[in-house]
Amino acid sequence: MTAKSSNAFLLPLLLVLAASVFRYAKLKGLVTIDFLENFSPWMALAFTGTLVFPKRVSFLLIPLLLVIIGISATGIKDVMHWEAVTVYGCFGLVAWLAARYRGQLGLVSSLLGVVGCSLAFFIITNTVSWMTDPVYAKSFAGWLQALTTGTPGLPPTTWFLRQSLISDLVFSCLLLAAYNTEASIRRQQAIPLLRPVVA
């Protein structure tokens, strides 16, 4: 990797580093910032990051980094339960999906893709929570509770969804802007607003 090409990944790498430090501190109980709850770059890094990183950067990088941070902060027993495995599995699936579409999506479809991944992540993880958490009745009403009001005493799950969607879009826009800025500086092809679908 040349000095020029390494500059292209400075913002994404700084974002990964900052997110890793913050996640570690949060898991260790060293930091609690209520309004930043569920505001993280991980879905954006898994989907949009995989879209903009070169093929030599494995799509498994972000999910593996999350597992390593979780194990180092809380131990292996806290990352080896259904909810955690589901979260890591979703990030892995999202990164794999993005790797399949690398170089084929425009800005709009990239942002729509991260929104779709966020919604799927929300439904899948809250369904697993409904299935495994005894606080939820194992009925359609209990499942709806898991998707809307959530656990009594905590903010509604729709609040967490809102936080996720906002953070996923903000961090995806940052990644896409950094990529296109670097492409413009180096006079390379930027990601267009829309990209024609190849049949």
SEMI-801023 format. One record per residue: residue number from 1; x, y, z of N, C-alpha, C in turn; residue in three letters. Coordinates in pm, 1 decimal, decimal comma. Each point is the difference from the previous one (the first is absolute). Layout:
BEGIN
NUM	X	Y	Z	X	Y	Z	X	Y	Z	ALA
...
END
This chain:
BEGIN
1	84,8	-117,2	0,0	-84,8	117,2	0,0	89,4	123,4	0,0	MET
2	-22,0	89,1	-94,8	80,4	121,1	-8,2	-49,6	103,2	99,3	THR
3	80,1	105,7	20,6	-40,8	107,1	91,7	-128,1	65,0	-48,8	ALA
4	-13,2	15,7	-133,0	-121,4	60,4	-54,9	-121,7	-86,3	26,3	LYS
5	11,6	-131,2	-23,0	-115,8	-86,3	19,5	-33,6	-16,3	146,7	SER
6	99,5	10,7	88,2	-29,9	-11,4	142,6	-77,6	120,9	49,6	SER
7	19,2	118,8	-64,4	-76,9	118,5	36,9	-148,5	-19,5	-25,7	ASN
8	-35,2	-79,4	-99,4	-140,0	-22,7	-33,8	-74,9	-67,8	112,9	ALA
9	71,6	-70,0	84,6	-65,7	-75,1	106,2	20,0	62,0	137,3	PHE
10	51,7	122,8	4,0	26,3	64,4	128,2	-128,1	20,6	80,5	LEU
11	-104,2	60,2	-60,1	-124,8	22,2	73,2	-64,8	-131,6	42,5	LEU
12	-16,8	-97,3	-90,9	-58,9	-126,2	45,5	81,2	-67,8	110,3	PRO
13	132,5	4,8	-10,3	82,1	-63,2	103,3	-9,5	74,0	132,8	LEU
14	-3,7	133,3	-4,3	-18,9	77,7	122,7	-136,6	-28,0	61,4	LEU
15	-101,4	-15,5	-85,5	-134,5	-32,1	47,5	-2,1	-137,0	67,0	LEU
16	65,5	-97,5	-59,8	8,7	-133,9	59,9	72,8	6,4	133,8	VAL
17	110,2	72,8	5,5	76,9	11,5	123,9	-81,6	67,6	110,1	LEU
18	-62,3	113,3	-32,1	-80,3	72,0	99,7	-117,4	-85,2	47,1	ALA
19	-67,2	-66,9	-93,0	-113,7	-84,7	36,3	45,0	-117,3	85,8	ALA
20	116,2	-55,4	-29,8	52,2	-112,6	77,4	31,0	41,2	143,2	SER
21	65,7	114,5	15,6	33,0	49,3	134,3	-127,6	30,3	77,6	VAL
22	-96,7	66,0	-64,6	-125,9	33,7	66,5	-76,1	-126,0	40,2	PHE
23	-6,6	-98,7	-90,2	-72,3	-124,4	31,4	67,2	-72,9	115,8	ARG
24	130,9	-7,0	-0,4	72,7	-65,8	108,6	-29,2	70,1	132,5	TYR
25	9,5	133,4	1,2	-26,0	76,4	122,8	-144,0	-18,0	46,5	ALA
26	-92,8	-6,2	-94,1	-141,3	-18,7	35,5	-22,7	-138,6	59,1	LYS
27	56,7	-102,1	-61,1	-15,9	-136,3	51,0	64,2	-16,7	136,8	LEU
28	107,1	73,1	26,0	66,7	-5,3	130,7	-72,5	84,9	104,4	LYS
29	-103,0	74,6	-42,6	-74,1	85,3	92,2	71,2	130,0	32,4	GLY
30	97,2	38,6	-81,4	77,6	121,2	25,1	-67,7	125,7	-52,9	LEU
31	-94,1	-16,3	-90,9	-67,1	115,6	-58,8	-148,4	-30,0	-19,1	VAL
32	-82,7	94,6	40,2	-144,0	-9,1	-25,6	-48,4	137,8	-43,6	THR
33	-42,9	8,9	-122,0	-54,5	124,0	-54,7	-136,9	-35,8	-56,5	ILE
34	-104,2	36,3	73,8	-134,8	-45,0	-33,9	-43,8	36,1	-141,5	ASP
35	25,2	123,6	-43,0	-49,3	39,4	-131,7	77,3	-66,9	-113,8	PHE
36	115,5	-60,3	31,4	75,4	-74,2	-101,5	-28,7	-149,9	4,4	LEU
37	-92,4	-40,1	84,8	-35,5	-142,1	7,8	-48,0	-46,7	-137,0	GLU
38	55,8	-108,6	-45,9	-34,6	-60,3	-128,7	37,8	88,5	-119,0	ASN
39	88,0	95,0	20,4	49,2	85,7	-107,3	142,4	-45,2	-29,2	PHE
40	15,8	-78,8	-104,5	132,3	-56,1	-27,8	21,2	-15,1	-150,4	SER
41	125,4	-10,3	-41,3	30,2	-10,5	-142,7	6,1	-143,6	-52,0	PRO
42	-31,6	-100,0	81,5	29,9	-138,3	-38,5	-76,1	-48,0	-122,8	TRP
43	-129,4	30,6	-10,8	-74,0	-42,3	-119,4	52,4	74,5	-122,5	MET
44	27,6	129,3	16,0	55,0	77,1	-112,2	135,3	-56,1	-42,4	ALA
45	82,2	-37,1	97,0	130,3	-58,0	-33,9	-16,3	-136,6	-65,5	LEU
46	-93,6	-80,6	50,5	-19,7	-133,7	-57,1	-52,5	8,5	-143,1	ALA
47	-95,6	88,7	-25,0	-58,4	7,6	-134,4	75,5	99,6	-88,5	PHE
48	-6,5	128,2	36,0	60,2	103,0	-84,6	152,2	-10,5	-0,8	THR
49	57,9	-32,1	115,6	144,6	-18,1	6,0	46,6	-110,0	-93,2	GLY
50	-73,8	-110,1	-2,7	35,4	-109,5	-90,3	-15,4	43,2	-145,4	THR
51	-99,3	84,3	-29,2	-17,4	48,7	-137,1	118,5	83,6	-46,9	LEU
52	56,7	81,2	90,7	104,6	93,4	-43,2	142,0	-50,6	22,3	VAL
53	18,7	-94,2	92,1	133,9	-56,4	17,3	33,8	-86,5	-121,4	PHE
54	127,8	-9,9	-35,2	37,2	-84,8	-113,5	-23,8	-147,8	30,9	PRO
55	-3,0	-79,3	-105,5	-28,5	-143,0	16,6	101,0	-70,9	88,5	LYS
56	120,2	52,7	8,5	101,3	-67,7	82,0	-30,7	11,9	149,8	ARG
57	-89,6	93,2	37,8	-42,7	10,6	139,6	-120,5	-92,2	16,3	VAL
58	14,3	-102,5	80,0	-103,6	-102,1	13,5	-128,4	57,3	57,8	SER
59	-112,2	-48,4	-51,2	-129,6	41,8	51,7	-20,5	-48,0	143,6	PHE
60	79,8	-94,6	45,5	-13,2	-51,5	136,6	71,5	86,8	103,5	LEU
61	71,2	103,4	-45,0	77,7	83,7	91,4	-85,4	60,1	112,0	LEU
62	-110,5	63,6	-33,1	-82,7	68,5	100,2	-64,8	-99,2	96,1	ILE
63	-66,7	-107,5	-48,2	-57,5	-95,4	95,9	104,9	-62,8	91,8	PRO
64	116,1	-34,1	-54,6	105,4	-58,7	83,9	52,4	100,1	102,0	LEU
65	12,5	124,9	-39,7	43,4	104,0	92,6	-99,3	14,8	114,9	LEU
66	-129,1	-4,7	-30,3	-102,4	8,2	104,8	11,6	-115,0	99,1	LEU
67	20,5	-120,1	-49,9	14,2	-116,8	88,0	123,6	15,1	88,0	VAL
68	111,1	41,2	-58,4	124,4	16,4	76,7	-17,0	105,2	109,3	ILE
69	-63,8	111,9	-33,0	-23,5	104,6	100,4	-89,2	-53,3	111,2	ILE
70	-106,8	-70,5	-37,1	-91,0	-55,6	100,2	68,4	-98,1	92,9	GLY
71	80,7	-88,6	-55,8	70,4	-99,4	81,9	102,0	68,1	90,5	ILE
72	74,5	96,2	-53,3	102,2	64,7	82,7	-61,3	86,3	109,8	SER
73	-118,3	54,9	-22,7	-62,3	87,5	100,3	-78,1	-77,3	105,3	ALA
74	-70,4	-104,9	-40,6	-91,0	-66,7	94,4	26,3	-148,6	17,6	THR
75	89,9	-56,0	-77,3	24,9	-143,5	9,0	-84,0	-76,1	-100,4	GLY
76	38,1	-122,1	-24,7	-65,9	-78,5	-104,6	-143,7	-37,1	34,6	ILE
77	-30,0	-17,6	129,1	-136,1	-43,3	35,9	-105,1	105,4	-35,2	LYS
78	39,0	128,1	1,0	-95,7	105,3	-30,6	-23,0	21,3	-149,1	ASP
79	80,2	-61,3	-84,2	-23,8	11,8	-143,7	-49,3	-131,5	-59,6	VAL
80	-13,2	-101,7	82,2	-44,3	-129,7	-50,2	-140,9	-32,9	49,3	MET
81	-93,5	90,3	-26,6	-141,3	-27,5	25,5	-76,7	38,7	-126,2	HIS
82	-125,2	-45,1	-8,7	-74,7	13,8	-124,3	-6,9	142,7	-51,8	TRP
83	-25,1	95,3	89,1	-13,6	138,0	-46,8	131,1	52,6	-58,5	GLU
84	112,2	-26,0	67,3	129,6	47,4	-50,4	37,0	-71,0	-130,1	ALA
85	-21,2	-130,5	-5,6	31,2	-75,5	-121,9	-84,4	51,7	-116,5	VAL
86	-125,5	34,4	28,1	-87,1	55,3	-103,9	52,8	133,8	-50,5	THR
87	42,0	86,1	91,5	54,3	131,1	-38,1	122,8	-17,7	-88,9	VAL
88	95,8	-82,5	44,2	122,1	-20,2	-78,5	-31,0	-66,8	-133,9	TYR
89	-92,7	-94,6	1,8	-40,2	-66,0	-124,0	-63,3	96,6	-98,8	GLY
90	-83,8	90,3	51,4	-62,2	101,3	-86,9	104,9	90,7	-62,9	CYS
91	96,6	45,3	80,1	105,2	85,5	-55,9	80,9	-75,6	-105,3	PHE
92	27,7	-127,3	24,2	71,7	-80,8	-98,1	-78,9	-14,9	-129,1	GLY
93	-130,5	-25,3	12,4	-86,5	-14,6	-117,0	-9,1	130,6	-78,7	LEU
94	-12,5	111,1	71,5	-6,6	131,7	-63,9	129,4	28,9	-76,2	VAL
95	114,0	-27,6	62,3	129,0	24,2	-65,7	15,7	-89,8	-122,7	ALA
96	-43,0	-125,0	10,2	6,2	-91,6	-114,3	-87,2	51,9	-114,3	TRP
97	-121,3	46,5	34,6	-91,4	54,0	-100,5	61,9	121,5	-69,3	LEU
98	58,5	89,2	78,3	63,4	119,0	-57,5	116,5	-38,5	-90,9	ALA
99	76,2	-101,8	38,3	112,5	-44,5	-83,1	-49,0	-48,7	-136,2	ALA
100	-119,3	-57,8	-2,7	-56,4	-48,2	-126,8	-39,0	116,2	-92,8	ARG
101	-30,1	116,6	58,8	-43,4	115,8	-78,9	106,4	108,6	-11,0	TYR
102	120,2	-29,8	43,0	110,2	97,6	-5,2	19,8	47,1	-144,6	ARG
103	-0,4	132,0	-18,9	20,0	57,3	-132,7	-123,8	3,5	-87,3	GLY
104	-114,9	-46,0	50,2	-121,6	-6,0	-80,2	-108,3	96,5	45,9	GLN
105	18,2	65,1	115,0	-104,3	85,9	55,1	39,0	146,3	-8,8	LEU
106	-99,8	84,9	-23,8	20,1	143,9	6,5	-21,1	48,1	143,0	GLY
107	8,6	131,5	19,8	-17,2	56,3	133,9	-138,6	-29,2	56,3	LEU
108	-103,3	21,0	-81,9	-137,0	-20,7	47,6	-22,7	-145,8	37,9	VAL
109	39,2	-91,9	-86,4	-22,2	-142,0	30,5	87,1	-46,4	116,6	SER
110	116,7	61,3	19,4	82,7	-33,2	116,7	-71,2	40,3	128,6	SER
111	-56,8	120,0	1,1	-71,9	46,4	119,1	-128,1	-79,7	22,3	LEU
112	-70,6	-32,4	-108,3	-119,0	-84,9	14,3	39,5	-138,8	50,1	LEU
113	114,1	-48,7	-44,3	48,7	-130,0	45,7	28,1	-2,1	148,5	GLY
114	64,5	105,5	52,2	29,6	3,1	143,5	-128,5	15,1	80,9	VAL
115	-99,5	72,7	-52,1	-129,3	10,3	69,0	-68,2	-136,7	3,1	VAL
116	0,9	-70,4	-112,8	-58,1	-134,5	-4,0	68,9	-94,8	96,6	GLY
117	132,8	8,0	6,2	75,5	-84,2	93,8	-32,8	35,8	144,3	CYS
118	-16,6	129,0	28,9	-35,5	43,2	135,6	-136,5	-54,1	40,6	SER
119	-95,5	8,3	-91,3	-134,7	-50,4	29,9	1,6	-151,4	19,6	LEU
120	71,1	-70,8	-86,7	10,1	-145,7	14,7	68,6	-36,2	131,2	ALA
121	107,1	70,5	34,8	71,6	-22,2	125,4	-94,3	20,1	118,6	PHE
122	-77,5	106,9	-3,5	-95,2	30,0	107,4	-101,6	-113,0	16,3	PHE
123	-59,1	-42,9	-109,7	-102,6	-105,4	6,3	61,0	-132,2	46,2	ILE
124	113,9	-37,4	-55,6	62,6	-128,0	36,0	43,1	-1,3	146,3	ILE
125	71,4	103,3	44,0	51,4	-0,6	137,9	-111,9	11,9	102,6	THR
126	-103,9	76,2	-30,5	-111,3	9,6	94,4	-85,8	-125,8	-0,3	ASN
127	-4,9	-70,6	-111,4	-69,6	-128,8	-2,7	75,0	-101,9	85,2	THR
128	132,0	-1,5	-9,4	79,6	-90,3	84,8	-17,2	37,2	146,7	VAL
129	-3,0	129,2	28,6	-22,9	44,9	137,6	-136,5	-47,9	49,3	SER
130	-100,9	11,3	-83,2	-134,6	-47,5	34,2	1,1	-151,2	27,3	TRP
131	73,8	-75,0	-80,0	3,8	-145,4	16,6	76,7	-41,8	124,9	MET
132	100,3	77,0	40,9	87,5	-43,4	109,5	-25,0	70,9	132,4	THR
133	-61,5	117,3	-2,5	-20,2	78,3	122,6	-133,2	-37,2	64,6	ASP
134	1,9	-46,7	125,4	-124,3	-41,4	65,7	-97,1	114,8	26,7	PRO
135	43,2	124,0	-14,7	-89,0	113,2	24,5	-108,7	10,3	-107,9	VAL
136	25,1	-57,6	-117,1	-96,2	6,7	-109,9	-87,2	-124,8	-4,1	TYR
137	-131,7	21,2	-15,8	-91,7	-112,7	-21,3	32,1	-61,5	-135,9	ALA
138	-4,7	-131,0	-6,4	32,0	-69,2	-125,6	-126,3	-7,5	-85,6	LYS
139	-42,3	117,5	-44,4	-119,7	15,1	-82,1	24,9	113,7	-98,2	SER
140	-96,1	19,1	-90,6	12,1	109,0	-95,9	6,3	134,5	72,4	PHE
141	-80,1	15,4	105,2	0,7	124,3	79,0	136,2	20,9	66,8	ALA
142	60,6	-107,5	49,4	132,8	10,0	60,7	105,4	39,0	-101,9	GLY
143	-12,4	-54,4	-121,2	93,7	35,3	-106,8	-14,2	147,5	-37,8	TRP
144	-126,2	47,7	-9,7	-22,7	141,8	-28,7	57,1	88,3	110,5	LEU
145	-11,1	-46,3	125,4	58,6	74,7	111,1	151,7	10,5	-17,8	GLN
146	62,8	-110,3	-40,4	145,6	0,3	-21,3	39,9	97,0	-111,1	ALA
147	-88,6	19,9	-97,6	29,9	87,8	-113,1	-41,4	145,4	22,0	LEU
148	-76,7	27,0	105,2	-51,0	136,7	18,7	36,3	57,6	136,8	THR
149	-66,6	-47,8	105,2	22,0	58,6	133,3	119,7	-60,2	70,4	THR
150	32,2	-124,7	-29,5	117,0	-63,8	59,7	-18,6	-37,1	145,4	GLY
151	110,9	-12,9	70,4	1,1	-40,9	140,1	-47,3	115,5	87,9	THR
152	-94,6	-26,2	91,5	-44,1	105,6	91,7	118,7	56,8	78,5	PRO
153	-0,3	132,0	17,6	108,2	65,7	73,0	113,3	48,8	-88,4	GLY
154	-1,1	-38,9	-125,7	101,5	45,1	-96,7	-68,6	83,7	-107,8	LEU
155	75,8	79,6	-74,0	-62,5	72,7	-111,5	-62,5	-99,4	-98,4	PRO
156	-102,5	43,1	-72,4	-61,8	-90,6	-97,7	100,2	-42,1	-107,6	PRO
157	-20,3	-117,1	-54,6	93,0	-48,9	-102,2	-4,2	86,8	-125,3	THR
158	-112,8	68,1	-23,2	-5,5	90,4	-114,9	97,9	116,7	16,9	THR
159	29,4	39,7	124,3	100,7	103,6	25,7	137,9	-50,9	-43,0	TRP
160	29,5	-126,6	32,7	127,6	-59,2	-41,2	8,5	-9,2	-152,7	PHE
161	-113,0	-31,9	-63,6	-2,5	-5,2	-146,5	30,9	137,8	-58,3	LEU
162	-62,5	102,8	55,7	25,4	136,2	-47,7	148,2	35,6	12,8	ARG
163	59,0	-29,6	115,8	142,0	28,2	22,4	86,9	-74,5	-101,6	GLN
164	-35,3	-125,3	-24,3	76,5	-80,6	-96,6	-8,6	58,4	-140,1	SER
165	-121,2	34,0	-42,3	-16,6	54,1	-135,0	76,5	131,2	-17,1	LEU
166	-8,8	87,2	99,9	71,5	127,9	-8,6	150,8	-23,7	-7,3	ILE
167	51,8	-81,8	91,7	145,3	-21,6	1,3	47,2	-72,8	-125,4	SER
168	-77,0	-97,0	-47,2	40,5	-72,8	-120,1	6,4	92,4	-121,3	ASP
169	-97,6	90,1	-11,4	1,0	93,8	-112,5	110,7	104,5	14,2	LEU
170	19,1	52,5	121,1	105,2	100,4	22,1	137,5	-58,1	-32,5	VAL
171	30,0	-117,1	56,0	132,5	-58,4	-22,0	17,4	-49,0	-144,0	PHE
172	-107,6	-47,1	-62,3	9,0	-39,6	-141,0	28,0	121,0	-87,8	SER
173	-67,1	112,2	28,0	26,0	122,9	-76,4	145,0	44,9	16,8	CYS
174	53,0	-11,5	122,3	140,6	34,8	23,6	93,4	-87,4	-83,0	LEU
175	-25,5	-130,5	0,5	85,0	-92,3	-75,3	-7,6	27,1	-150,1	LEU
176	-121,9	20,6	-50,6	-16,8	25,6	-143,0	61,2	134,5	-39,6	LEU
177	-16,8	101,5	85,1	58,9	131,6	-28,3	152,7	-8,5	0,3	ALA
178	55,4	-73,5	95,9	146,2	-16,1	5,7	50,5	-71,6	-124,8	ALA
179	-71,4	-104,3	-41,1	40,1	-75,1	-119,1	-3,3	89,8	-123,7	TYR
180	-111,0	72,4	-18,1	-13,0	84,3	-119,2	95,4	119,1	2,4	ASN
181	27,4	54,4	118,0	96,8	109,2	10,6	138,4	-48,1	-40,9	THR
182	38,3	-115,5	51,3	130,3	-57,3	-35,4	6,9	-31,3	-149,6	GLU
183	-109,9	-53,4	-54,9	-2,9	-31,0	-143,4	14,1	127,8	-82,3	ALA
184	-64,4	107,2	44,2	8,3	127,9	-70,7	142,1	56,3	4,5	SER
185	62,6	-7,4	116,3	136,9	50,0	15,6	95,6	-77,1	-90,4	ILE
186	-21,3	-130,2	-9,8	90,3	-83,4	-80,4	-46,1	-14,0	-144,5	ARG
187	-105,7	72,4	-35,6	-56,2	-3,7	-135,1	-37,1	-142,1	-41,6	ARG
188	-64,8	-69,1	92,6	-50,0	-134,7	-28,7	-152,1	4,3	-1,8	GLN
189	-59,1	-109,4	-42,9	-145,4	-4,0	-8,8	-61,0	-2,9	139,8	GLN
190	-88,8	94,4	24,3	-73,3	4,8	126,6	-124,5	-87,4	-11,8	ALA
191	-62,5	-26,1	111,7	-126,6	-73,7	-1,2	-107,6	97,1	-46,2	ILE
192	-69,9	-30,8	-110,6	-102,0	92,4	-50,0	-124,3	-0,5	89,4	PRO
193	-81,5	103,4	-16,5	-123,8	7,6	76,8	-86,0	-123,3	-26,9	LEU
194	-16,6	-31,2	-126,6	-73,8	-119,7	-42,0	90,5	-80,8	-91,4	LEU
195	-11,4	-130,3	9,1	79,2	-86,0	-87,9	-97,8	-92,2	-71,2	ARG
196	9,1	-9,5	-133,4	-91,9	-88,0	-71,8	17,1	-145,1	43,2	PRO
197	-112,0	-68,2	9,4	2,4	-141,0	38,5	49,1	-82,2	-117,5	VAL
198	98,5	-85,8	26,4	54,5	-86,6	-104,5	-77,8	-130,1	0,3	VAL
199	-53,7	-37,0	-116,2	-81,4	-122,1	-8,3	85,8	-123,0	-7,8	ALA
END
